[in-house]
Amino acid sequence: MKKNVTLKVDEKLYKQFRAYCDKRGLIVSRQFEIFIKQKISKGNK
């Protein structure tokens, strides 16, 4: 199951990250999921 979330992010930073993802064939939301998982796993060590 997926959950929609709303985030407030600096517009310039978001555009840069989106361009980064587009160039590499990545999905922005998937990168966010990976980031969260990494933070959680580091916090449990």
C-alpha positions as CSV (number, residue, x, y, z in Angstrom):
1,M,0.0,0.0,0.0
2,K,1.3,3.5,-0.8
3,K,0.6,6.7,1.1
4,N,0.5,10.1,-0.6
5,V,2.3,12.9,1.3
6,T,2.8,16.6,0.8
7,L,6.2,18.1,1.5
8,K,7.4,21.7,1.4
9,V,10.7,21.9,-0.3
10,D,12.8,24.8,-1.6
11,E,11.7,25.1,-5.2
12,K,15.2,25.6,-6.7
13,L,16.4,22.5,-4.8
14,Y,13.4,20.4,-5.9
15,K,14.0,21.4,-9.6
16,Q,17.7,20.5,-9.3
17,F,16.9,17.1,-7.8
18,R,14.1,16.4,-10.3
19,A,16.6,17.2,-13.2
20,Y,19.1,14.9,-11.5
21,C,16.6,12.1,-11.3
22,D,15.4,12.7,-14.9
23,K,18.9,12.4,-16.3
24,R,19.4,9.1,-14.5
25,G,16.0,7.6,-15.2
26,L,15.0,7.8,-11.5
27,I,11.7,8.5,-9.9
28,V,11.8,11.3,-7.3
29,S,9.3,9.6,-4.9
30,R,11.3,6.3,-5.0
31,Q,14.5,8.1,-4.1
32,F,12.7,9.6,-1.2
33,E,11.6,6.1,-0.1
34,I,15.1,4.9,-0.3
35,F,16.4,7.9,1.7
36,I,13.8,7.2,4.5
37,K,14.7,3.5,4.6
38,Q,18.4,4.3,5.0
39,K,17.8,6.8,7.8
40,I,15.6,4.3,9.6
41,S,18.2,1.5,9.3
42,K,21.0,3.7,10.5
43,G,18.9,4.9,13.5
44,N,18.4,1.3,14.6
45,K,22.1,0.5,14.8
